[in-house]
Amino acid sequence: MARLPFIGRLTSRDYAALVVGGLLVFFETLLTFVIALLPKSIIQWFYDRSRHLFHFIVGPPIPKSDEHHLAERIRRAEDFQKLCEIFGYEHEEHVVLTKDGYLLGLHRLPAKKGEVRHSFGTSTGKPVVYLHHGLLMNSEVWICLTDPRRSVAFTLVELGFDVWLGNNRGNKYSKKSIYHNPNSTKFWDYSIDDFAWHDIPDSISYILGVTKEPSLSYVGFSQGTAQAFAALSIHPPLNDKINVFIALAPAMSPAGLAASVVDSLMKASPTLLFLIFGRKSIMSSVPAWQSLLYPPVFSAAITASLRWLFNWRSHNIAPLQKLAAFPHLYSYASVKSVVHWFQIMRNAKFQMYDDDVQRVMLIRRAPARPAGAVSAYAPARFPTRNIVSPIVLLYGDADSLVDIDAMLHELPKRSVSARRLHGYEHLDVIWGAGVDRDVIPLVVDALRQYAVEPARLASELKMTNGASTDYADYTGTSTPADSASMYDG
């Protein structure tokens, strides 16, 4: 492809990606700023217009069932606490100070529904399991299910686990540092490396200190698995603290995105990505869009975006589950952490963040080396073959982000098992309609095999579907129109 004379190492394709991306981000920034200044009456007007457009296309609203009203309560729940209250669970909040000064929020589900507790913030005498979310998410994704029997977190609580749920620095529950203000670029100067060096090991050390257990079981989803792969590979002692690592929709070195335009942008220089998205949080306008759009319209927009970016059709996730969970899907993350994934996908290596991006660009643009020549530069890889903890991979065969063969090649053969989930896409593994049949039993089997003193667990699971009536009058709001009944039905 021909090169432009100005900054000659960039191609016309790079410039096109830069211009288009810059316009989109400018529009996003402008929208966020404008919405912040709008009175509620104007936001209500946009909300009503999207509602009328929706019903004009799909038909008038119909009376809603109990399941619809439960989905609405989950959608409106403003935080982790409100989600727990819907299903009648008590929770604890803990804060971890990482070695580099970030304050991470931890959530804990220490007791079964209705279980009487005599002490708080101490050991329960139960085996411990730690759940960690994916990219652009927080701990709410584990409990925003329309049926508690499909929630990994609630199921493990009822089996007798002391369940902890982590949060990455910068997200909804971890947006604080003792050194940097969240409005500064220094606060957002972190990548997967920092999750691996600090967030994961520091959170686990804190949990084991509170529970007095020798080790815990780790269940990660998507980037939550990548963070564990990375942390276990660079912290040998951490392997003694994790008795089993269960990876749901495991992520290590995805091939790329289905959207060709975005894929091209991804494979451009990370320097361009910083120019487009800045050096703070990414996609910060999502809450603004959510406040403007009628819930089914917002759900349809997310579904369309996932299909365009990843070719996920989301057929295994029920419409009501989408309405309930999609508002809890997004949480803040740094642009740098997304750039790190772009580097991994571009180089097809599960590598540490490459700060020498200009050098890499010049090398990649240089003429081909003679046969047998040695590369002058190679970003450091995470040494994942050094992991000792047992690993259980649960992956969907319709997941465009999982290359299971490439992943198995980078993991130690002695301690890894993989189970294929037929017809599952990425988000299906935590929100799919058949999770309670296809995924959770495999998670439980692995935990019973490796957890500390599994005899402490319940021999069988007894759960019912439904919300706690103690909180039936909850009317938390996320949009100006939410005080009305669900979708005018």
N, C-alpha and C positions, 0 to 999 in steps of 0.2 A: 504494500500500500504506500502511495506517495506520502512524503513527509513535507510538512509546512516549514518554511524557512525560519519562523520565529520559534525559538526553543526546539531545535531540530530533532531532539530525541523523541518528541511526541508525534504521533500520527494523526491524520485527520479524524480517524475514529475516536482517538482519545479526546480530541477537542470537542467532537460532537457529544460524547458522553459527559464531558465537563459542563458544556453549555446547558444541555437538557437537565442534568442533575442539579446544576446551580439554580435554574429557574424553578424547579420543583421545591427545592429547599427554601428559596426566597418566598415562594407562595406559602409554604408551611409556616415559616416564621411570621409572615404578615398575618396569616389566619389566626395563629395563636395569640398574637398581640391584639388584634382587633377583638377577638372573642373575649379576651380578658377585660376589655373596656365596655363591652356591651351590657346593657341592663337585662335583667331576667326576662322582661317582656319581649325583647327582641329575640333572645335565644328561644323563648317559648314559641314565637312566631315561626322560626325556622323548623323547630321540632314539629309543630302542627302541620306545616307544609309537607314535610317528609312523611308524616302519618297519612295525610290525605292522599298523597301520591301513591303510597303503598296500597291503601285500600281501593283506590281507583283501578290499580293494575290487577290485584289478586282477589278483589271482592270485598264486601262489607264484613265487619268484625262479627264473630260468632261467640256464643256463650263459652266461657272457659271452664275447663275441668280443674279438679284439685291439683293435678300434675302441672297444669299451666300456672296456677297460682304459686305453687312451690318453686317453679322455675323463676317466676318473677321475684320472689323473695330472695332467692340466691343472686339474681342479677343485681338487685338493689343493695345487697349487703356491702357496706362500705369498707370493711376490713376483715381480717382473720377472725377476730372475736365474734363479729356478727354472724359469720358463716358457721362458727361452732355453735352459737346459740340456736340457730335454726334447727340443728339436729340434736340439741340437748347435751353437748359435750362441754366440759370445762377445760380451759387451757391455761398455760403459763407463758409469760413473756420473759425472755432472758436477753442480755446484751453481752456480746463478746468484743473485747478490745484486741484488735490484731497487733502484731508486733510493729507494723508500720503506721498505726494510729487510726485505723478505721473502726467504727462502731457498727457491729453487725447485729441485726435482730434475729433471735432464734425463737421459734414457737415450739411448745411442748404439749403433747396430749398424754398425760401420765395415767389416766384412769378410764375405765370402761364407762359407758353411759349408765348413770345412776349409781356408780360405785362410790361408797363413802370414803372420803380421804381424811387422814388425821394429821398429815404434815404436808408442807408445800416447799418447793424448791430444794428438795433433798432426794436421796435415793428411794426408789420404790421397791427395790428388790426384784425387779423384772428385767428380762433381757432387753437391750436397747437397740433400736433401729433408727437410722438417720436418713431422711429423705431430702434430696436436693433437686431443685427445679432446673429448667432450661434457659436458653438465651431469651432476654427481654421478658422474663417472667419473675414471679415471686412465689412464696410458699402457699398462696391461696389456690394455685392450680391443682393441688392435691385434694382439696376438700370442697370444690365448687361443683360437685356432681349432683345430679337430680335424684339419685338413688344412693344412699350411703353404702350399700352393698357393692357398689362399683368404685368406691373410693379406697385406694390402697391404704391411706392413712387410717381411716376409720376401721377398716377390716383388721389391720394389724393391732390397733388398740383393743378391739374386742377379743382378739386371740390371746391377749395378755402381754403385749409389748409396751414398753415405755417409748413412745414415738416422738422424735424430735424432727423439726423441719427447718432447714437452713435458708439463708438469704444472702445473695451476693452483695458486695459493696456497691453503693449507688442506687439500688432499687428502692422500692417504696418503704421498706423497713430498715434500710441500712444507708440512709442518705446523710451521713454525718461522719466527720473526722475531727480529731483533736488538733490537727495541724492545718487543714485546708477547709475553706468555705465551699459549699456545693456550687456557688456561683462562679468559682474560679476554675480555670482550665487545669490547674494542678490537681484538683480533686478528682477529675475525670481522666487523669493520666494513668490508666491501668489497663491491663490486658489479661488474657487467660493465664499468663505467667504469674500474675499477682494472686489470682484465685488459687493457683496451685501452691505457691510459696507461702501464702498467708491464710486466706479465708478458710479453705478446707481443713488444713491441719490445726489451725487455731480453734476453729469451731469444735472439732472432734476432741481436742484436748480439754476444752472447757466442759463438754458434755460428760466425758469420762470422769472428770474431776467432781462433777455434781452427783453423778449416779453411782460412783465408786465401783463401776464395772471394769473388768480388765480389757474389754474390747466391745465393739459394737458392729452391727451389720449396716452396710451402706446400700441404699437404693437410689440411683440417680436416673434422671430423665434427660435425654438429649445432651445439651452442653453440660448438664450436671454429671453426665458420665465422662465427658472429656476432661472435666476438672479433676475427677477422681483418677482417671488414667494418668494425667500429668502429675498429680500430687503423689500418688503411690510410686511413680517412677523416679522421682527426685528426692523422696523422703523415705529411705529404707526402713527406719523405725516405725513409720506410719503403718506399714504392712502388719505389724504385730497388734495394732489397735483396730484393724478392720478384719473381722473374721470371715466375711464374705462380701463381695462387691457384685450387686445385681444391677446390670445396665439395661434400662428400658429405652428402646430406640437409640442405641449407642451411637455416639458421634466421635469420629476421629479425623478422617480426611475425606470429606464429601467430594464428589466429582465436580459439582457445580450446580447451577440453577437452571430451571427449565426456561425461564424468560431470557431470550437471547440478548436483549438490550442490557438487562441488568447483569447478565453473565459477562458480557463484554466489559461493562464498567468494573465488575469485580476483578477482572484480569488486567485492568489498567494499573498504573502506579498507585500505591497507597497514598502517595503525596497528593494525587488528584482527589482521592476520597476525602482527605482532610480538608481540602479546599472547598469541596462541595458541602460536606456535612458539618464542618467545624471540628472543634476539639473538646466538646463537652458531651452532653447526652444526645442520643439519636432518636428520631421520630417522636419528639416531645409533644407534637400536636395531636397525638391519638386521643387523649382525654378530651380535647376540645371537640374533635369530630364526634365523639361519643355523646357529648352534651347536646349536640345539634341534631343528631339523627334519631329517628324513630327506631326502637330496638331491632325489629325485623330487618330494617334497612341497613343498620350497622352490621348485623349478623351476615346479611347477604354480601356487604362490601368486604368483610373479612374473608368469607368463603371464596369470593371471586379473586381476591388478592392471593390467597394460598394456592389456588389453582393456577394462576398466572405465574407466580414465582417458582412453585415447586411441582406443579402438575398433580396436586392432591385434590381429589374430588370430594373428599369428606363424606362419602356415603355412609360410612360406619358410625358417624356421630349423628345422633338424633337431632331434629330441628330444635326441640326444647332444650337439649343439652347445649347446643350452640348459643341459644338465647341466654341461657344461664351463665355459661362459662366464658364466652368471648369478652365480656366486659372485664373479666379478671385475667385475661390473657397477657396484656401488655404491662410492663413495668420498666423503669428507666435503666439504661445501660450506656456505657461509654462508647463513643464512636471508635475509639482505639480497640476495644474488644471485638467489634465487628470487623475492623480492618485486619485484625489478627486472623480471623476466620478466612478473610479474602486471601491473605498470604498463604494459609494452609491449603486452600483449594487451588490457588494458582500454581503452587509448587508441588502439589500432591504429596505433601509430607506433613506429619504431625509434629510441627516444629515450634520452637519458642519464638516469641515476637522478634521480628527482624527490624532493629533500629536503623540499620544501614540501607534504607530503602533506595536512596539515590544510587548507591553503588550497585545494588542488585539490578536496578533498571538498566544501567549502562551495560552491565555484563550480559543481560538478556538481549539487548539490542545489538550487541557486538557481533561481528561475523563469526561463523562457526569455527570452533577450534579444530586444529588438525587432529586426526585420529590418534588416540592414545594420550592426548594432552590432559593435564590435571586441572580441574577447576580451581580458580584462584580464591573462591569464597563459597562457604556452605553454612547457612544458618543452623544453629544447634537444634537437634531433634530431642524430643522427650524420649528417654530410654525405656520405653514401655515393656520391653522384653525382660526387664529386671523386676517386674512386679511379682510378688510372692503370694499375696492374698488370692484365694480362689475367686474366679470371675465367672459369672453366669450372664450370658448375652441373650436378651429377648428382643428380637427384631422382626419388623414387618417386611414381607417380601414385596410389598408395593410402596416401600419407603424410598423415595428418590435420594435421601441423604445418607443412606447406609450402604456401604460396599463391604459386605461381610467377609469376602475372600481377602481383600486388602487388609481389613482389620485383623483377621486371624493371623495373617502373615507377620503382623507387628506385635503380637502378643505371645507370651510363653505358652507353649503347647501343653505343658504338664498340668496347668491349673485352670484351663478355660473350657467351658462347655457353651454351646450355642443352640438356641431353640428358635425355629422359624414360626412366625405367626402368619398363617395364610390369609392373604387379602388385606392385611393391616398396613395403613399408612402411618406417618410419624405421630400425629396427635391422637390417633386411634388408640395407641398403647396406654394412654391414661384416661381418655374420655370416650372411647368406643362403647357401643351398645353391648358388646359381649365381653368386656373386660373382666367381669366377675366369673365368667366361664373359661376364658382363654388365657388370661394374663395372671390374675391374682393367685390362682391355684399353683402356678409355676413359681411365683415369688414365695409363697408360703412353703412350698416343698423345699426350696433352697434354704430358706431361713431355718426350717426345722433340722436340716442336715448340718448346718454350720454354726447356728447361734449358740451362745454360751448357755449351758444347762437348759436344753430345749424342753426338758420335763416340766419346766415352770409354765409352759404355754398351755392354753386350753386344748383339749383333745378334739373338740369340734367347735364350729362357729355358729353362734345363734344371733342373728341380726334380723331386724324388720325394716321394711321400707317405709319411710315417712319422716316428717319433721316433728320437732318438739312442739306441742301445743302451748307450752309455757311462753312462747314468743310469737304466738299467732298474730298479735296486734302490731308487730314491728312494721314501721313504715319509713324506714330510712330511704333517702332519695339520692339519685345520681343524676337526674335531669329535672327540670322545672315541672314536668308533667307527671312525675312519678307518684304523686299523691293520689292520682286517679286509679281506678281499678285497671287490671292488666289489659292493655291494648283495647280499651273501651268496651270490653266484653262484659 
